[in-house]
Amino acid sequence: MKALSRFKSTRGWACIGRVSAKLGTGCLALVLAVAAGCSRPELQRRDYRGQALGTTYAITVFGADRKDLGPQIDSVFTVLNQSMSTYLPGSDISRINEGDTTVVVDEMFREVLAASREIHRATGGRFDPTVGILVDAWGFGPGAALEMDSTTVDSLRQYVGLDKITRTPDNRIRKETTGIRLDFNAIAKGYAIDRLALLLEQAGSEHFLVEVGGEVRTRGRQPEKDQPWRVGIDDPQATGARQIKQVVELEDASMASSGNYRKFREDPQTGRRYVHTIDPLTGFTRDSNILAVSVIAPTCMVADGYATAFMAMDLEASRELLDNSGDLEAYIIYLDAEGNTREFVTEGFRSRIAR
């Protein structure tokens, strides 16, 4: 799903391929300052790298058990693909999108749908996993772009709306209109991380970092330095080589980021820069001054969903939601009315920024 403003580079999920699953291989590109030499010799380090869900993953695990968890990690990705990959024609979500009403959705599908509904409600409908048809029509997705006017938008809006999808008591999905298509791409990678974290916890690991496509979840600390896991946030206005804007310290937390900062539109009259987002409530594009968002939450699925939603919401609406939330923290980079770069940081997020 390229829902709202988070237009990712892949549509659906592709291959699974584990590059390595052995002690001490490499370091996570997203994680900073991982030192050699372990201060806790009883803890064994394993690193797992590969490709899954149309992106890359990197997992660093410390535990007393030297068991290779690679096959189990691959199995998690395989099961998730079968449930929610729009890339696989035979997946549950693909069959549902094609109108198959016999599919009985599994627990994972149900959990992601339930979380999507909650974020949809909390954001006033601006997080919506059915908006993909509009994203394609406006030319921001992999599908065919259309000549858009009010008539075309109105004709497509009948296929948009999470409230038009229900789950029956026997766990089948019913759609008001057959053309409605679900796409969980803006939340399911976070959910995959949560499932992998559960696997590692059940295997007895008390210290790990899981990263899939730039989203992360941590448990415990980085034992080699006896410090919190340190994760970098990209500078949204860097040109050329990647630059780090902030470094965040995470213990038993998840963080997801979203941004459209390399797809500016400049107003020829005022010179102000915007990025386009799709408003699922109107069906039209809207200009946004939000450049990038990072969200910290107890689970990566929740962080992933809200990072997407805040990209499409006005800053004041996001601030109000965060003020009323007990477990969300956020770092939002935006442009003010004069085009200057500004930052909004909740106190809980600020306390995690490395000094």
C-alpha positions in Angstrom: 0.0 0.0 0.0 1.3 3.4 -0.8 -1.4 4.8 1.4 -1.5 8.6 2.0 2.0 10.1 1.6 4.2 7.1 2.1 5.1 6.0 -1.4 7.5 3.1 -1.0 9.7 1.7 -3.6 8.0 -1.7 -3.9 4.4 -2.8 -4.5 3.8 -5.9 -2.5 6.4 -8.3 -1.2 9.0 -10.3 -3.1 11.7 -12.8 -2.5 13.1 -14.1 0.7 16.8 -14.7 0.8 19.1 -14.9 3.8 22.6 -13.7 3.1 24.2 -14.8 6.4 23.4 -16.3 9.7 26.6 -16.6 11.6 28.6 -15.0 14.4 29.9 -11.5 14.0 29.1 -10.7 10.4 29.1 -7.0 9.5 27.1 -4.3 11.2 23.7 -2.8 10.7 23.8 0.2 8.4 21.1 1.9 10.4 22.8 1.3 13.7 25.7 3.4 14.8 28.8 2.8 17.0 28.7 -0.9 17.3 32.1 -1.8 18.8 34.1 -5.0 18.5 34.8 -7.0 21.7 32.0 -8.2 23.9 31.9 -7.1 27.5 29.5 -9.9 28.2 31.4 -13.0 27.0 28.5 -15.4 28.0 26.3 -13.7 25.4 26.8 -15.0 21.8 26.2 -12.7 19.0 24.5 -13.7 15.7 23.8 -11.5 12.7 21.2 -12.3 10.1 21.0 -10.3 6.8 18.9 -10.8 3.7 16.0 -9.7 1.6 12.3 -10.1 2.3 9.0 -8.3 1.8 10.5 -6.4 -1.1 13.2 -4.9 1.0 16.3 -5.8 3.1 16.4 -6.9 6.7 19.1 -7.0 9.3 18.9 -8.7 12.8 21.5 -8.6 15.5 20.9 -11.0 18.4 22.7 -11.6 21.7 21.9 -14.7 23.7 23.4 -17.6 25.5 22.2 -20.1 22.9 24.3 -20.5 19.7 21.3 -22.0 17.8 20.9 -20.8 14.2 17.5 -19.0 14.0 17.8 -18.4 10.2 15.3 -21.0 9.1 12.7 -19.8 11.6 13.3 -16.2 10.5 12.7 -17.2 6.9 9.5 -19.1 8.0 8.1 -15.9 9.5 8.6 -14.0 6.3 7.1 -16.9 4.3 3.9 -17.0 6.4 3.5 -13.3 6.3 3.9 -13.3 2.5 1.2 -15.9 2.2 -1.2 -13.9 4.3 -0.6 -10.3 3.2 1.6 -10.0 0.1 -0.1 -8.2 -2.8 2.8 -9.4 -4.9 1.8 -13.1 -4.6 -1.3 -13.9 -6.7 -2.2 -16.8 -4.4 -1.8 -14.9 -1.1 -4.9 -14.4 1.1 -5.0 -10.6 0.5 -4.6 -11.0 -3.3 -7.4 -13.5 -3.4 -9.6 -11.2 -1.3 -8.8 -8.3 -3.6 -9.8 -10.4 -6.6 -13.2 -11.1 -5.0 -12.7 -14.5 -3.4 -15.1 -14.6 -0.5 -14.1 -18.0 0.7 -10.8 -16.9 2.2 -10.6 -17.4 6.0 -8.0 -14.9 7.2 -5.4 -15.9 9.8 -4.5 -14.3 13.1 -1.8 -12.1 11.6 -4.2 -10.7 9.0 -6.8 -10.0 11.7 -4.3 -8.3 13.9 -3.1 -6.0 11.1 -6.6 -5.2 10.1 -7.6 -4.4 13.7 -4.6 -2.1 14.1 -5.4 -0.4 10.8 -8.9 0.3 12.0 -7.7 1.8 15.2 -5.2 4.1 13.5 -7.9 4.9 10.8 -10.2 6.0 13.7 -7.6 7.9 15.6 -6.4 9.9 12.5 -9.9 10.8 11.3 -9.7 8.4 8.4 -6.4 9.7 7.0 -4.7 6.4 7.4 -6.5 4.1 5.0 -5.2 0.8 3.5 -7.7 1.0 0.7 -6.4 4.3 -0.9 -4.0 2.6 -3.3 -6.3 3.0 -6.3 -6.2 6.8 -5.9 -2.4 6.7 -5.4 -2.1 4.9 -8.8 -4.6 7.1 -10.5 -2.7 10.3 -9.5 0.5 8.9 -10.8 2.3 8.2 -7.5 2.2 4.4 -7.6 3.1 1.6 -10.0 -0.3 1.5 -11.6 -1.5 3.4 -14.6 -2.0 7.1 -14.1 -5.3 8.6 -15.2 -6.5 12.0 -16.4 -7.9 13.2 -13.1 -10.9 15.5 -12.6 -13.8 15.7 -10.2 -15.8 13.1 -12.1 -12.9 10.6 -12.2 -12.2 11.2 -8.5 -15.8 10.6 -7.5 -15.9 7.4 -9.6 -12.8 6.1 -7.8 -13.8 7.1 -4.3 -16.4 4.3 -4.2 -13.5 1.9 -3.9 -11.9 3.8 -1.0 -12.9 3.5 2.7 -11.8 1.1 5.4 -15.4 1.3 6.8 -16.5 -0.5 3.6 -14.8 -3.7 4.7 -16.0 -5.9 7.5 -14.8 -9.2 9.0 -17.5 -11.8 9.5 -17.7 -14.0 12.6 -16.1 -16.9 10.7 -13.2 -14.6 9.7 -14.0 -13.9 6.1 -13.7 -10.5 4.6 -16.7 -8.8 3.1 -16.5 -5.7 0.8 -19.3 -3.3 0.0 -18.0 -3.0 -3.5 -16.0 -5.7 -5.3 -13.4 -3.3 -6.6 -12.1 -2.4 -3.2 -8.5 -3.5 -2.7 -6.6 -3.8 0.6 -2.9 -3.1 0.8 -1.2 -3.2 4.2 2.2 -2.1 2.9 2.3 0.9 5.2 1.9 -1.1 8.4 2.7 -4.8 7.7 6.5 -4.4 7.7 6.3 -3.0 11.2 4.1 -6.0 12.1 6.7 -8.4 10.6 9.3 -6.9 12.9 7.0 -7.5 15.9 6.6 -11.1 14.9 10.3 -11.5 14.5 10.9 -9.9 17.9 8.4 -12.4 19.4 10.4 -15.3 17.8 13.6 -14.0 19.3 12.1 -13.5 22.7 10.7 -17.1 22.7 14.2 -18.3 21.7 15.5 -16.7 24.9 17.2 -13.5 23.6 17.2 -10.6 26.0 19.1 -8.2 23.7 18.4 -7.7 20.0 17.7 -5.2 17.3 15.4 -6.1 14.3 15.4 -3.9 11.2 13.2 -4.4 8.1 13.2 -1.7 5.5 14.4 1.0 7.9 11.9 0.3 10.7 13.3 -1.1 13.9 12.5 -2.8 17.2 14.8 -3.3 20.1 15.0 -5.3 23.3 17.5 -4.7 26.1 20.8 -3.0 25.3 23.8 -3.3 23.0 25.9 -5.6 25.2 29.2 -4.9 23.4 29.1 -1.3 24.6 26.6 -1.7 27.5 24.5 1.1 26.1 21.1 1.5 24.5 20.8 0.6 20.8 21.7 3.6 18.7 19.7 4.2 15.5 20.2 7.0 13.0 17.5 9.2 11.4 18.3 10.4 7.9 18.5 14.2 7.2 15.6 14.8 4.8 17.3 17.6 3.0 20.7 16.0 2.4 21.8 15.9 -1.2 24.0 13.2 -2.5 25.4 10.9 0.1 23.2 9.9 3.1 23.6 12.1 6.2 22.4 11.4 9.7 20.1 14.1 11.2 19.7 12.6 14.7 20.8 9.6 16.6 18.2 8.0 18.8 18.8 5.6 21.7 16.3 2.8 22.0 15.7 0.3 24.8 12.6 -2.0 24.5 11.1 0.3 21.9 10.2 0.5 18.3 10.7 3.3 15.8 9.4 3.8 12.2 10.1 6.7 9.8 8.4 8.0 6.7 9.1 10.8 4.3 8.6 12.3 0.9 11.3 14.8 1.1 13.0 14.0 -2.2 9.8 14.7 -4.2 9.3 18.4 -3.9 7.0 20.5 -5.9 7.8 24.2 -6.0 5.1 26.8 -6.3 6.3 29.0 -9.3 4.8 32.1 -7.8 5.8 31.9 -4.1 8.8 29.6 -4.4 7.5 27.5 -1.5 8.1 23.7 -1.7 5.5 21.0 -1.0 5.2 17.3 -1.3 2.0 15.8 -2.6 -0.2 13.5 -0.5 -3.5 11.9 -1.3 -6.3 12.7 1.1 -8.6 9.6 1.2 -11.4 11.8 2.5 -11.6 13.9 -0.6 -9.8 11.8 -3.2 -7.7 14.7 -4.2 -4.0 15.5 -3.8 -3.1 18.1 -1.1 0.1 20.0 -0.5 1.9 19.1 2.6 4.8 20.9 4.4 5.7 17.8 6.3 9.1 16.5 5.2 9.7 13.5 7.4 8.3 11.8 10.5 9.8 9.3 13.0 7.5 7.7 15.6 8.5 5.7 18.7 5.9 3.3 20.0 5.7 0.1 22.0 5.2 -2.0 18.8 6.7 -1.4 15.4 3.3 -2.0 13.7 1.8 1.0 15.6 4.9 3.1 14.9 4.8 2.2 11.2 1.1 3.1 10.8 1.3 6.5 12.6 4.5 7.5 10.8 2.5 7.1 7.6 -0.5 8.9 8.9 1.4 11.9 10.3 2.8 12.5 6.8 -0.7 13.2 5.6 -2.1 15.1 8.6 -1.7 18.8 9.4 1.0 19.4 12.0 -1.5 20.8 14.5 -3.7 17.7 14.1 -0.7 15.5 14.7 0.3 17.5 17.8 -3.2 17.2 19.2 -3.2 13.4 18.7 0.2 13.1 20.3 -0.8 15.2 23.2 -3.7 12.8 23.9 -1.7 9.7 23.4 -0.1 7.9 26.2 2.5 5.8 24.3 3.4 7.6 21.1 6.4 9.9 20.7 7.3 11.7 17.4 9.9 13.8 15.7 8.5 15.8 12.8 10.5 17.8 10.3 8.5 20.4 8.4 8.6 23.7 6.5 7.1 26.8 8.0 5.1 29.5 6.1 8.4 31.1 5.0 9.8 27.9 3.8 12.3 27.5 6.7 13.0 24.0 8.0 11.5 23.5 11.5 11.3 20.6 13.9 8.6 19.4 16.3 9.8 17.0 18.9 7.7 15.5 21.8 9.5 15.4 25.1 9.6 11.6 25.2 11.3 11.5 21.9 13.7 14.3 22.8 14.8 12.4 25.9 16.0 9.6 23.6 18.1 11.7 21.3 21.8 10.9 21.9 23.9 13.7 23.3 
